[in-house]
Amino acid sequence: MENKKEHWENVYAQKKLIEVSWYEHTPETSLSIISNFNLPNEAAIIDIGGGDSLLVDHLLDLGYSDITVLDISDNALERAKFRLGNSASFVNWITSDILELSNDVQYDLWHDRAAFHFLTDEADQKKYAAIAANHLHTGGLMLISTFALNGPEKCSGLPVARHSETSLTDLFLSRFQWIGSTNHSHLTPFSTEQVFTYNWFRKI
């Protein structure tokens, strides 16, 4: 059985940007929530499992100057760099499994759209929470989007853990204060709907 990295390298080797179910030409929900945080342009932002998502493009266009994109797949990040061209040099790129993130950098905003829900083991979920807390400044913000309870049970051939406001709050309770949430129905490139829950927290 292939490991996680092999799986995602194969996905990004075989599918184009607009052929993955999570593709968004404009990540409107994330951008709307981030705009309401009123972060300064120099805020340190990390996008977990960002792959070749277009969020980084929009953040650069909005003037954010300290952006990091983390993904387990080299293929995904190389595609994003190629798309951005010269602008890629203004982004910090990290190839890593999020559970193995080893730097000591702290961020002001931790963004994760559709990476966390691939952690189906409770021990991995708790490890993720600890890593996120360690990499956020006190008062830093975390925005996590996962499949909602009525969302898909699998994605890209892998099982996922579906969540609600309550389940996410319980998972992050010891380190974070829940601030808000919203649900969003994502229309995939294949004209199917996937229901996501977006929840945002502040590190305490």
Long-range contacts (C-beta under 8 A, 24 or more apart in sequence): 4-72, 4-97, 5-72, 5-73, 5-97, 7-156, 7-157, 7-158, 8-71, 8-72, 8-73, 8-75, 8-76, 9-73, 9-74, 9-75, 11-73, 11-156, 12-51, 12-52, 12-73, 12-75, 12-76, 12-79, 13-75, 17-52, 17-79, 17-83, 18-189, 19-189, 20-156, 20-189, 21-155, 21-156, 21-188, 21-189, 21-190, 21-192, 21-194, 22-53, 22-113, 22-114, 22-155, 22-186, 22-188, 23-188, 23-189, 24-53, 24-54, 24-186, 25-54, 26-54, 26-58, 27-53, 27-54, 27-55, 27-58, 27-113, 29-145, 29-182, 29-184, 29-196, 29-198, 30-55, 30-111, 30-113, 30-143, 30-145, 30-198, 31-55, 31-58, 31-62, 33-143, 33-182, 33-198, 33-200, 34-59, 34-109, 34-111, 34-143, 37-109, 37-141, 39-64, 39-108, 39-109, 39-141, 41-65, 42-66, 43-108, 43-109, 44-68, 44-105, 44-106, 44-107, 44-108, 44-109, 45-107, 45-108, 45-109, 45-111, 46-70, 46-107, 46-109, 46-110, 46-111, 46-135, 47-111, 47-112, 47-113, 48-98, 48-110, 48-111, 48-112, 48-115, 48-116, 49-98, 49-112, 49-113, 49-114, 49-115, 49-116, 50-76, 50-80, 50-111, 51-76, 51-77, 51-80, 52-76, 52-77, 52-79, 52-80, 52-83, 53-80, 53-113, 55-111, 55-113, 56-80, 56-84, 56-91, 57-83, 57-84, 57-87, 60-84, 60-87, 60-90, 60-91, 65-90, 66-92, 67-91, 67-92, 68-92, 68-93, 68-94, 68-105, 68-107, 69-93, 69-94, 70-94, 70-95, 70-96, 70-98, 70-101, 71-95, 72-96, 72-97, 72-98, 98-128, 98-131, 99-124, 99-127, 99-128, 99-131, 101-131, 101-135, 103-135, 105-135, 106-134, 106-135, 106-136, 106-137, 106-140, 107-135, 107-136, 107-137, 107-140, 108-136, 108-137, 108-140, 108-141, 109-140, 109-141, 109-142, 109-143, 110-135, 110-136, 110-140, 110-141, 110-142, 110-143, 111-142, 111-143, 112-142, 112-143, 112-144, 112-145, 113-145, 113-196, 114-145, 114-146, 114-147, 114-155, 114-196, 116-144, 116-146, 117-146, 117-147, 117-155, 117-160, 117-161, 117-162, 117-163, 118-155, 118-158, 118-160, 118-161, 119-161, 120-159, 120-160, 120-161, 125-161, 125-171, 126-171, 129-171, 129-172, 129-174, 129-175, 129-176, 130-175, 132-172, 132-175, 133-175, 133-176, 133-203, 136-203, 137-203, 138-203, 138-204, 139-202, 139-203, 140-202, 140-203, 141-179, 141-200, 141-201, 141-202, 141-203, 142-172, 142-176, 142-200, 142-201, 142-202, 142-203, 143-198, 143-199, 143-200, 144-168, 144-198, 144-199, 144-200, 144-201, 145-184, 145-196, 145-197, 145-198, 145-199, 146-196, 146-197, 147-194, 147-195, 147-196, 147-197, 148-183, 148-195, 148-196, 148-197, 149-197, 150-195, 151-194, 151-195, 151-196, 151-197, 152-194, 163-197, 163-199, 164-197, 165-197, 165-199, 168-197, 168-199, 169-199, 172-201, 175-203, 175-204, 176-201, 176-202, 176-203, 176-204, 177-201, 177-202, 177-203, 177-204
